[in-house]
Amino acid sequence: MVLTVPQAPDSEIHLYSRCGGERGAMITTLLEGNKRFVSETFEKEKEFFITLAKDQKPTVLWIGCSDSRVPVNTITQTRAGEVFVHRNVGNIVANNDWNLSAVLEFSINHLQIPDIVICGHYGCGGIHALVNENSDDKYIPIWLSNAYKAKERVDEKIAALHIEMDPELRMNLIVEENVRLQLEHLQEYPFVRKAMTDKKLKIHGWVYDMGNGEIKVVKMSGQPGG
């Protein structure tokens, strides 16, 4: 038996817009965009998408920031099915995060993904919140405690140099150090370490620059970048 899902009538789509004002209009935009995707892309590449629906074989797990300005497939020019994605505020790897733990386990044990990328980005709101602690937020500071050591490391290095550093440059250095820190956290997972020891997995640290669209490879301390 084949089940078909009926399309929402235009009146229902318009209701979203009336209820939500400008934000509701974006809901309408998303639904209309999907219609264009079906007619302009899906139908033209139907064989590709039907094959993709049967199985996925991504070769990279991308752990990135939730920031809407860092769309993975856009900045890497990859297609559906090529990158397995996990995103959160500050591209953080926390060993008490069951969501990420499940993503990692599925990626390594079931998808046999050979490469993991942790990608931060300059201008990160999470890092800004980490540096500027004056906030009434309850959950964000708890989450960002997983990145606090990156701030400490950078500030210790600056203090040792006895220099005044431009605030934006300091923020960028913390972004980069946070990527290194999360790579360290990643290796605290036993099955990640095992996959690396068995030469089945490589991990990479990157930072995306929204100002020029380029990705910078972040070198880990004592290791070549990759």
MARLOVEX-8287 format. One record per residue: x negated, y negated, z negated of N, C-alpha, C in turn; residue in one letter. Coordinates in steps of 0.05 Angstrom, whole numbers, plus 32768, in hexadecimal, padded with zeros to 4 digits. Each point is the difference from the previous one (the first is absolute). Layout:
N
<<X Y Z> <X Y Z> <X Y Z> "a">
...
***
This chain:
226
<<7FEF 8018 8000> <8011 7FE8 8000> <7FEE 7FE7 8000> "m">
<<8007 7FED 8011> <7FF0 7FE8 8002> <8010 7FE9 7FF2> "v">
<<7FF3 7FF3 7FED> <800C 7FEA 7FF2> <7FF7 7FE6 800C> "l">
<<8012 7FEE 8004> <7FF9 7FE6 800B> <8007 7FEB 7FEB> "t">
<<7FEE 7FEC 7FFD> <8005 7FEB 7FED> <800C 7FE8 800F> "v">
<<8018 7FF8 7FF9> <800D 7FEA 800E> <7FF2 7FE6 7FFC> "p">
<<7FFF 7FF0 8014> <7FF3 7FE6 7FFE> <8012 7FED 7FF0> "q">
<<7FF3 7FEF 7FF0> <8010 7FEC 7FF1> <800C 7FEC 8014> "a">
<<801A 7FFA 7FFD> <800C 7FED 8012> <7FF4 7FE4 7FFD> "p">
<<8002 7FF0 8015> <7FF4 7FE6 7FFF> <800B 7FEF 7FE9> "d">
<<801A 8005 7FF9> <800C 7FF1 7FEA> <7FF2 8006 7FE6> "s">
<<7FF7 8019 7FFC> <7FF2 8008 7FE8> <7FE4 7FF3 7FFF> "e">
<<7FF3 7FFF 8017> <7FE6 7FF3 8002> <8002 7FE3 7FFA> "i">
<<8014 7FF2 800A> <8004 7FE4 7FFB> <8007 7FFB 7FE3> "h">
<<800C 8014 7FF3> <8007 7FFD 7FE3> <7FE7 7FFD 7FF0> "l">
<<7FEB 8010 8007> <7FE6 7FFE 7FF2> <7FF7 7FE3 8001> "y">
<<8002 7FF3 8016> <7FF6 7FE5 8004> <8010 7FEC 7FEF> "s">
<<801B 8003 8000> <8011 7FEE 7FF1> <7FFB 8003 7FE2> "r">
<<7FFB 8018 7FF6> <7FFD 8005 7FE4> <7FE4 7FF6 7FF6> "c">
<<7FEC 8002 8011> <7FE5 7FFA 7FF7> <7FF5 7FE6 800A> "g">
<<800F 7FF0 800F> <7FF5 7FE7 800B> <7FE8 8005 8012> "g">
<<7FEA 7FF1 7FFB> <7FE9 8003 8011> <7FF3 801B 7FFD> "e">
<<8000 800A 7FE7> <7FF4 801B 7FFB> <8011 8015 800D> "r">
<<801A 7FFC 8000> <8012 8013 800D> <7FFB 8000 801E> "g">
<<7FF9 7FE8 800B> <7FFA 7FFE 801C> <7FE9 8012 8008> "a">
<<7FEC 8003 7FEE> <7FEA 8012 8006> <8009 801D 8001> "m">
<<8013 8008 7FF0> <800B 801B 8002> <800C 8004 801B> "i">
<<800F 7FEC 800A> <800B 8001 801B> <7FE9 8003 8015> "t">
<<7FEB 7FF0 7FFC> <7FE9 8001 8012> <7FF4 801C 8001> "t">
<<7FFE 800C 7FE9> <7FF4 801B 7FFF> <8011 8014 800F> "l">
<<801A 7FFF 7FFC> <8012 8013 800E> <8001 7FFB 801E> "l">
<<7FFF 7FE6 8008> <7FFF 7FFA 801C> <7FE5 8008 800C> "e">
<<7FEB 7FFC 7FF1> <7FE6 8009 8009> <7FFF 801E 8005> "g">
<<800D 800F 7FEF> <8001 801D 8004> <800F 8007 8019> "n">
<<8015 7FF1 8007> <800E 8005 8019> <7FED 7FFC 8018> "k">
<<7FF0 7FEA 7FFE> <7FED 7FFB 8016> <7FEB 8015 8001> "r">
<<7FF7 800A 7FE9> <7FED 8015 7FFF> <800A 8019 800E> "f">
<<8019 8007 7FFB> <800C 8018 800C> <8002 7FFC 801E> "v">
<<8009 7FE9 800A> <8004 7FFC 801C> <7FE6 7FFB 8010> "s">
<<7FEE 7FF1 7FF3> <7FE8 7FF7 800E> <7FE7 8012 7FFC> "e">
<<7FFF 800E 7FE9> <7FE9 8011 7FFA> <8006 801D 7FFE> "t">
<<8013 8007 7FEF> <8006 801C 7FFB> <8009 800E 8019> "f">
<<8012 7FF4 800F> <800A 800D 8019> <7FEA 8004 8015> "e">
<<7FEE 7FEC 8001> <7FEA 8002 8014> <7FEB 8014 7FF7> "k">
<<7FFD 8005 7FE6> <7FEC 8012 7FF6> <800D 8017 7FF1> "e">
<<8017 8008 8009> <8010 8014 7FF2> <7FF1 801A 7FFA> "k">
<<7FF1 8009 8013> <7FF2 801A 7FFD> <7FEC 7FFD 7FE9> "e">
<<7FF2 7FE9 7FFF> <7FEC 7FFC 7FEA> <800E 8001 7FE5> "f">
<<8016 7FF2 7FFD> <800D 7FFE 7FE6> <800E 801A 7FF8> "f">
<<800A 800F 8014> <800C 801A 7FFA> <7FEB 8013 7FF7> "i">
<<7FE9 8000 800D> <7FE9 8011 7FF7> <7FF7 7FF8 7FE4> "t">
<<7FFF 7FE6 7FFB> <7FF7 7FF6 7FE6> <8014 8008 7FEA> "l">
<<8019 8002 8007> <8014 8007 7FEC> <7FFD 801D 7FF6> "a">
<<7FF3 8010 800F> <7FFC 801C 7FF9> <7FEA 8004 7FEC> "k">
<<7FEC 7FEE 8000> <7FE9 8004 7FEF> <7FEF 7FE6 7FFF> "d">
<<7FF2 7FFC 7FEB> <7FED 7FE9 7FFE> <7FE4 800A 7FFB> "q">
<<7FED 7FF4 800D> <7FE4 8008 7FFD> <7FEF 7FE7 7FFE> "k">
<<8005 7FEF 7FEC> <7FEF 7FE8 7FFC> <7FE4 8008 7FF8> "p">
<<7FED 7FF0 8008> <7FE4 8006 7FF9> <7FF4 7FEC 7FEC> "t">
<<8010 7FED 7FF8> <7FF7 7FEC 7FEC> <8016 7FFB 7FEC> "v">
<<7FF8 7FFF 7FE6> <8012 7FF6 7FEB> <7FF7 7FE3 7FFB> "l">
<<8013 7FEE 8003> <7FFB 7FE3 7FFB> <800C 7FF8 7FE6> "w">
<<7FEF 7FF7 7FED> <800A 7FF6 7FE6> <7FFB 7FE2 8002> "i">
<<8016 7FF1 8003> <7FFD 7FE3 8004> <8013 7FF0 7FEE> "g">
<<7FFF 7FE6 8003> <8011 7FEE 7FF1> <801C 7FFE 800C> "c">
<<8013 7FFA 7FEF> <801C 7FFE 8009> <8005 7FE6 8010> "s">
<<7FED 7FEE 8000> <8003 7FE6 800D> <800B 8003 801C> "d">
<<8015 7FF1 8006> <800E 8001 801A> <7FEF 7FF7 8017> "s">
<<7FEA 7FF2 7FFA> <7FEF 7FF5 8016> <7FEA 8014 8008> "r">
<<8000 8018 7FF5> <7FEC 8013 8007> <800D 801A 800A> "v">
<<800C 7FFE 8018> <800E 8018 800B> <7FEC 8014 800C> "p">
<<7FFF 8017 7FF5> <7FEA 8013 8007> <7FFF 8006 801E> "v">
<<8016 8008 800C> <7FFF 8008 801C> <7FF9 7FE8 8012> "n">
<<8008 7FE9 7FF8> <7FFB 7FE8 8010> <7FE2 7FF9 8000> "t">
<<7FF4 7FFF 7FE8> <7FE4 7FF6 7FFF> <7FEC 8016 8008> "i">
<<8009 8019 8002> <7FEE 8015 8009> <8008 800B 801C> "t">
<<8016 7FF5 800B> <800A 8008 801A> <8003 801F 8002> "q">
<<800D 800B 7FEB> <8005 801D 8000> <801E 8005 8005> "t">
<<8006 8019 8007> <801C 8007 8007> <800C 800F 7FE8> "r">
<<801A 8004 8002> <800F 8010 7FEC> <7FF4 801C 8000> "a">
<<7FFC 800A 7FE7> <7FF5 801B 7FFD> <7FE2 8002 7FFD> "g">
<<7FF2 7FE9 8003> <7FE3 8001 7FFE> <7FF5 7FFA 7FE5> "e">
<<800F 7FF0 7FF0> <7FF6 7FF7 7FE6> <8015 8006 7FEB> "v">
<<7FF8 800E 7FEB> <8011 8006 7FE9> <7FFB 7FE8 7FEC> "f">
<<8015 7FF4 7FF6> <7FFD 7FE6 7FF3> <800C 8000 7FE3> "v">
<<7FF0 7FF4 7FEE> <8009 7FFA 7FE5> <7FF8 7FE3 7FFB> "h">
<<8014 7FF1 7FF7> <7FFA 7FE3 7FFA> <800B 7FF9 7FE5> "r">
<<7FF1 7FEE 7FF2> <8009 7FF5 7FE7> <7FF3 7FE5 7FFB> "n">
<<8008 7FF3 7FEB> <7FF4 7FE5 7FFA> <7FE3 8004 7FF9> "v">
<<7FEE 7FF4 8010> <7FE4 8000 7FFA> <7FF1 8018 800A> "g">
<<800D 8011 8011> <7FF3 8019 800A> <7FF1 800F 7FEA> "n">
<<800F 8006 7FEB> <7FF5 800C 7FE8> <8002 801E 7FFF> "i">
<<7FEC 800D 7FF6> <8000 801D 7FFC> <8000 8004 7FE2> "v">
<<8017 8008 7FF5> <8002 8005 7FE3> <8004 801D 7FFB> "a">
<<7FF2 800C 7FED> <8002 801D 7FFC> <8019 8007 7FF0> "n">
<<800F 7FEC 7FF7> <801A 8006 7FF4> <8018 7FF9 8012> "n">
<<7FFA 7FFC 8019> <8015 7FF9 8014> <8008 801A 800E> "d">
<<8017 800B 7FF8> <8009 801A 800B> <8008 7FFD 801E> "w">
<<8008 7FE9 8008> <8006 7FFB 801C> <7FE7 8004 8011> "n">
<<7FEB 7FF1 7FF9> <7FE7 8003 8010> <7FF4 801C 7FFD> "l">
<<8002 800B 7FE8> <7FF5 801B 7FFB> <800D 8014 8013> "s">
<<801A 7FFE 8004> <800E 8012 8012> <7FF8 7FFB 801D> "a">
<<7FFC 7FE6 8007> <7FF7 7FFA 801B> <7FE5 800C 8005> "v">
<<7FEE 7FFD 7FED> <7FE4 800B 8003> <8001 801E 8003> "l">
<<800F 800D 7FEF> <8001 801D 8000> <800C 800A 801A> "e">
<<8015 7FF3 8009> <800C 8008 801A> <7FED 7FFC 8017> "f">
<<7FF2 7FE9 7FFF> <7FEE 7FF9 8016> <7FE9 8014 8002> "s">
<<7FF5 8007 7FE9> <7FE8 8011 8001> <8007 801E 8001> "i">
<<8013 8009 7FF0> <8006 801C 7FFF> <8012 800A 8016> "n">
<<8010 7FEF 800B> <8014 8009 8014> <7FFB 7FF5 801C> "h">
<<7FFA 7FE6 8001> <7FFA 7FF4 801B> <7FE3 8003 8008> "l">
<<7FEF 8007 7FED> <7FE3 8003 8005> <7FF4 7FE7 800D> "q">
<<8008 7FE9 7FF6> <7FF6 7FE7 800B> <7FE2 7FFD 7FF9> "i">
<<7FEF 7FFA 8014> <7FE3 7FFF 7FFB> <7FF5 7FE5 7FF7> "p">
<<8010 7FEB 8002> <7FF6 7FE5 7FF8> <8015 7FF1 7FF0> "d">
<<7FF7 7FF3 7FEB> <8011 7FEE 7FF0> <7FF4 7FE4 8001> "i">
<<8010 7FED 8007> <7FF8 7FE4 8000> <800E 7FF1 7FEA> "v">
<<7FF1 7FF2 7FF0> <800C 7FEC 7FED> <7FFA 7FE5 800C> "i">
<<8016 7FF1 8007> <7FFC 7FE6 800D> <800D 7FEA 7FF0> "c">
<<7FEF 7FEE 7FF7> <800A 7FE7 7FF3> <8002 7FEA 8015> "g">
<<8006 7FE8 7FF7> <8000 7FE9 8013> <7FFC 7FE6 7FF1> "h">
<<7FF1 7FEF 800D> <7FFC 7FE5 7FF5> <801A 7FF1 7FFE> "y">
<<8003 7FF0 7FEB> <8019 7FF2 7FFC> <8015 8012 7FF3> "g">
<<7FF7 8014 7FF2> <8013 8013 7FF3> <800E 7FF4 7FE8> "c">
<<801A 8001 8000> <8010 7FF5 7FEA> <7FFB 800F 7FE6> "g">
<<7FFB 801A 8002> <7FFB 8010 7FE9> <7FE6 7FF8 7FF2> "g">
<<7FEB 7FFB 8010> <7FE7 7FF7 7FF5> <8002 7FE4 7FF4> "i">
<<8010 7FEF 800E> <8005 7FE5 7FF5> <800D 8002 7FE5> "h">
<<8014 8012 7FFD> <800D 8004 7FE6> <7FED 800A 7FEB> "a">
<<7FEE 8011 8009> <7FEC 800B 7FED> <7FEE 7FEA 7FF5> "l">
<<7FF8 7FEE 8012> <7FEE 7FEA 7FF8> <800F 7FEB 7FF0> "v">
<<8018 7FF9 8008> <8010 7FEC 7FF2> <8014 800E 7FEE> "n">
<<7FFA 8003 7FE7> <800F 8011 7FEE> <8018 7FF2 7FF4> "e">
<<8005 7FE7 8006> <8016 7FF1 7FF4> <801A 8008 800E> "n">
<<800E 8014 7FF5> <8018 800A 800C> <8012 800C 7FEB> "s">
<<801A 7FFF 8006> <8014 800C 7FEF> <8007 801C 8009> "d">
<<7FF3 8009 8015> <8006 801B 800B> <7FF9 8015 7FEB> "d">
<<800F 8016 8001> <7FFC 8016 7FED> <7FF1 8017 800C> "k">
<<8008 8008 8018> <7FF5 8019 800C> <7FE7 7FFB 8011> "y">
<<7FFF 7FE9 800D> <7FE9 7FFA 8012> <7FE6 8000 7FF0> "i">
<<7FFE 7FF3 7FE9> <7FE7 8001 7FF1> <7FF7 801C 7FF8> "p">
<<8014 8011 7FF9> <7FFA 801B 7FF8> <7FF4 800F 8018> "i">
<<800C 7FFC 8017> <7FF6 800D 8019> <7FE4 7FF6 8007> "w">
<<7FFD 7FE6 7FFE> <7FE6 7FF4 8008> <7FE9 8006 7FED> "l">
<<8007 800B 7FE8> <7FEA 8007 7FEE> <7FEE 8015 800D> "s">
<<800A 800E 8014> <7FF0 8014 800F> <7FEC 7FF3 8012> "n">
<<8001 7FE6 8003> <7FED 7FF1 8011> <7FEF 7FEC 7FF0> "a">
<<8005 7FFF 7FE5> <7FF3 7FEB 7FF0> <7FE2 8002 8000> "y">
<<7FF6 8018 8001> <7FE3 8004 7FFF> <7FF2 7FF3 8018> "k">
<<800E 7FFE 8017> <7FF5 7FF3 8018> <7FFB 7FE2 7FFA> "a">
<<8013 7FF4 7FF3> <7FFC 7FE4 7FF8> <7FE9 7FFD 7FED> "k">
<<7FFE 8011 7FEC> <7FEB 7FFF 7FEC> <7FE4 8003 800E> "e">
<<7FFE 8012 8012> <7FE6 8005 800E> <7FF7 7FE7 800F> "r">
<<8013 7FF5 800F> <7FF9 7FE8 8010> <7FF8 7FE9 7FEE> "v">
<<8010 7FFB 7FEB> <7FFA 7FEA 7FEE> <7FE5 8004 7FF1> "d">
<<7FF9 8018 7FFA> <7FE7 8006 7FF3> <7FE8 7FF9 8013> "e">
<<8004 8007 8019> <7FEB 7FFA 8014> <7FFD 7FE2 8004> "k">
<<8016 7FF2 8001> <7FFF 7FE3 8004> <7FF3 7FF3 7FE7> "i">
<<8007 8009 7FE8> <7FF4 7FF5 7FE8> <7FE2 8005 7FFF> "a">
<<7FF8 8017 800A> <7FE3 8006 8000> <7FF0 7FEE 8013> "a">
<<800E 7FF6 8014> <7FF3 7FEF 8014> <7FFF 7FE2 7FF7> "l">
<<8010 7FFA 7FEB> <8002 7FE5 7FF6> <8006 7FEB 8016> "h">
<<8015 8007 800E> <8009 7FEE 8016> <801E 7FFB 7FFF> "i">
<<8008 7FEA 800C> <801C 7FF9 8004> <8008 800C 801B> "e">
<<8014 8011 8000> <8009 800C 8019> <801B 7FF6 8009> "m">
<<8003 7FFC 801A> <8019 7FF7 800B> <8016 8015 7FF8> "d">
<<8017 7FF6 7FF6> <8015 8012 7FF7> <8009 8015 8015> "p">
<<8002 7FF7 801A> <8008 8012 8015> <7FEC 8016 8005> "e">
<<7FE6 7FF9 7FFF> <7FEB 8014 8003> <8001 8014 7FE9> "l">
<<8003 7FF6 7FE8> <8003 8012 7FE9> <8017 8013 8004> "r">
<<8017 7FF6 8009> <8017 8011 8004> <7FFA 8015 8015> "m">
<<7FF2 7FF9 8015> <7FF9 8013 8015> <7FED 8016 7FF6> "n">
<<7FEE 7FF8 7FEF> <7FED 8013 7FF4> <8010 8014 7FEE> "l">
<<8014 7FF6 7FF2> <8010 8011 7FEF> <8010 8014 8011> "i">
<<800B 7FF6 8016> <800E 8011 8013> <7FEE 8017 8009> "v">
<<7FE8 7FFA 8007> <7FED 8015 8009> <7FF9 8013 7FEA> "e">
<<7FFB 7FF4 7FE8> <7FF8 8011 7FE9> <8017 8012 7FF8> "e">
<<8019 7FF6 8003> <8017 8011 7FFA> <8002 8018 8012> "n">
<<7FF8 7FFD 8019> <8000 8017 8012> <7FEB 8014 7FF6> "v">
<<7FE9 7FF7 7FF8> <7FEB 8013 7FF6> <800B 800E 7FE7> "r">
<<800D 7FF1 7FEE> <800A 800B 7FE7> <8015 8015 8006> "l">
<<8012 7FFB 8013> <8015 8014 8006> <7FF4 8018 800E> "q">
<<7FEB 7FFD 800E> <7FF2 8018 800B> <7FF5 8011 7FEA> "l">
<<7FF6 7FF3 7FEB> <7FF7 800F 7FE8> <8017 800F 7FF3> "e">
<<8017 7FF2 7FFD> <8017 800D 7FF4> <8009 8018 8011> "h">
<<7FFF 7FFD 801A> <8008 8015 8012> <7FF0 801A 7FFB> "l">
<<7FE7 7FFC 7FFA> <7FEE 8017 7FFC> <8004 800D 7FE4> "q">
<<8011 7FF4 7FF0> <8007 800C 7FE6> <8014 8017 8002> "e">
<<800D 8002 8018> <8012 8016 8005> <7FEF 8019 8006> "y">
<<8003 8016 7FF1> <7FF0 8018 8005> <8002 800B 801C> "p">
<<8018 8000 800C> <8003 800C 801A> <7FF4 7FED 8016> "f">
<<7FFE 7FE6 7FFA> <7FF3 7FEE 8012> <7FE2 8006 8000> "v">
<<7FF5 8002 7FE8> <7FE3 8006 7FFD> <7FF9 801B 800E> "r">
<<8012 8014 7FFC> <7FFB 801A 800C> <7FFF 7FFE 801E> "k">
<<8014 7FF2 800C> <8001 7FFD 801D> <7FE8 7FF2 800A> "a">
<<7FF6 7FEC 7FF1> <7FE7 7FF2 8008> <7FE8 8012 7FFE> "m">
<<7FFE 800F 7FEB> <7FEA 8013 7FFC> <8000 8015 8016> "t">
<<8017 8009 8008> <8003 8014 8015> <7FFD 7FF4 801C> "d">
<<7FFA 7FE6 8002> <7FFC 7FF2 8019> <801A 8000 8011> "k">
<<8016 8000 7FF3> <801A 8000 800E> <800D 7FE4 7FFF> "k">
<<7FF3 7FEE 7FF0> <800C 7FE6 7FFD> <7FEB 7FEB 7FFD> "l">
<<8005 7FE9 800E> <7FEF 7FE8 7FFC> <8012 7FE9 7FF8> "k">
<<7FF5 7FEE 7FEF> <8010 7FE9 7FF7> <7FF2 7FE6 8009> "i">
<<8010 7FEC 8005> <7FF7 7FE8 800C> <800D 7FE8 7FF3> "h">
<<7FF0 7FEA 7FFC> <800A 7FE7 7FF5> <8000 7FEA 8015> "g">
<<8016 7FF3 8004> <8002 7FEB 8014> <800E 7FE8 7FF4> "w">
<<7FFC 7FE8 800C> <800F 7FE8 7FF9> <8009 7FF3 801A> "v">
<<8019 7FF9 8001> <800B 7FF2 8018> <8000 7FE2 7FFB> "y">
<<7FF7 7FF2 8014> <7FFF 7FE3 7FFF> <8017 7FF4 8010> "d">
<<8014 7FF5 7FF3> <8017 7FF5 800E> <7FF9 7FE8 8010> "m">
<<7FE9 7FF3 7FFA> <7FF8 7FE8 800F> <7FF6 8005 801C> "g">
<<7FF5 8018 8005> <7FF6 8006 801B> <8009 801B 800A> "n">
<<800F 800F 7FF0> <800B 801A 8009> <7FED 8017 7FFF> "g">
<<7FE8 7FFB 7FF5> <7FEB 8015 8000> <8000 8010 7FE6> "e">
<<7FF7 8019 8002> <7FFC 8011 7FE9> <7FE2 8002 7FFA> "i">
<<7FFA 7FFC 7FE7> <7FE4 8001 7FF7> <7FFC 801A 7FF0> "k">
<<7FEA 800E 8006> <7FF9 8018 7FF1> <7FF3 7FF8 7FE6> "v">
<<800A 800A 7FEA> <7FF5 7FF9 7FE5> <7FED 8017 7FF8> "v">
<<7FE7 7FF9 7FFA> <7FEC 8013 7FF8> <8003 8005 7FE2> "k">
<<7FFF 801A 7FF9> <8000 8007 7FE4> <7FE4 7FFD 7FF5> "m">
<<7FFD 7FFA 7FE6> <7FE6 7FFC 7FF4> <7FEF 8019 8003> "s">
<<7FE9 7FFD 800C> <7FED 8017 8003> <8007 8012 8017> "g">
<<8014 7FF9 8010> <8008 8012 8016> <8003 7FEF 8019> "q">
<<7FFB 800D 8017> <8005 7FF2 8019> <801E 7FFC 8004> "p">
<<8007 7FEA 800E> <801D 7FFB 8005> <800B 8014 8014> "g">
<<801A 8003 8000> <800D 8013 8013> <801C 7FFB 8001> "g">
***
